[in-house]
Amino acid sequence: MTDRWEERTTSAVRPYVITGGRADAGAAALPWETLVMAVEMPAPETLQPEHRVILTQCQGLLSVAEVAAHLGQPPPVVQVLLADLADWGLIVTRPPVPPAERTDLTMLRKVLHGLESRL
């Protein structure tokens, strides 16, 4: 019976416990493709384990969706935790590029075909 419990890969802690009952990240909910990175400052000892895991994972740029995958929690839960960390100044965020500023896919296809024709 203990083997079955040891095989569990997800946390037994419910998401509403992790977020302190909050289901909303507030006015500044981070889109899933927002990039986040931990700042280089010591984390307070009072942080809960999920906040610490996020800071450890975010030593380089990661998207909100990637952080959620690493943490094994739903993205809305991670958005609440990241909003906490951003409010406390422990992470920096880079918003996603708006669709109007993204590169045109037809142009990228032309470049790809041009490169393929030279090989």
N, C-alpha and C positions, 0 to 999 in steps of 0.2 A: 504494500500500500504506500509506503514512503517513496518508492521509485516513481510512482505516478505523480506525486507532488513535486519531486525534484525535476521532472521533465518540463514543468510549466515554464514557459518563456516570457509570458506577459506578466505584468504586475498585478497582484491581487487587490491593489488599492484602487478604489473606484475613482473615475475622473472628477466627480464633484468634490471628493475629499482633497484631491491634489490641487484643485483650483480654489479651495476654500468656499465652495458653493457657488462660485461665479460661473456663469455660462457665457458671458460676453466680455471681450477684451476691452470694452470701452469705445470711445469715439474713434480711436486710432487703431482699429483692428488691422493687423498686417496681412496683406494678400499672401497667398501660398508661395508665390514666386519671389517675394521680398528676400533679399540676402541679408544675413545677420552675421556678426562677428563679435566675439568677446573682447572687451578692452583689457589692457594690461594693468590691472590693479587687483589687489587681493580681495577675494570675496568675503563678505561678512560671515561670521560663524553661524549666524541665525538662519541662513538660507536652508530651505528644505532640499532633500536629496535630488528632486527633479530639476530644480534650478541649478544645482551643482553639476549635474550630468550635462545639462545644456551648455554651461560655460566651458566644460571640458571638451565637448564636441565642437564648439564654435571657435576653435583656435584659428581657423581659416574661414573663408566665406562659405556659408551654407544657406540654402533656401529654407523657408519655414517648413515646406513639405519634407525636405531631407532631415531636418531636426526632428520632425514628428516620426519619421521612419526609424531614426536612430533611437529615439526615446520609447518607441512602441506605444505611442498614445495617439488618439485622433488629432488631426490638425487644429480643430477649435480649442482643444485643451492646451495645446502647445502655443497657440496664439495668445491665450490668457497669460501663460507663464512668460512668454517673450515680452508681452506688454509690461509685466511686472519688472523684468530685468531692464527694459528700456527706460522705464520710469525711474529706476534706481541708478541709471547711468552705467550699468555693467555690460551693456552691449550697444553696438552701433548698428544701424540699419541702412540699407541701400534700397530705395524703392525700385520696383520693376520699371523697365523702360515702357513708356506709353506706346500703344499700338501704332500711333501716327509716326513715331520716331523709329520704328523697327525697319530693318532692311527689307526691301521688296523681294519676295520669294522668286519671282520670275527673273530678277537680276541675278540672284544666287544660282539659279538653275543654268542660266547662260554662262556664268563663270565656270560652273562645274563642267558643263559640256565642252567649253573651250579648253579647260585643263585636261579633260579626258581625251580630246582629239590630239593633243600634243604628246600624249604618252604612248 
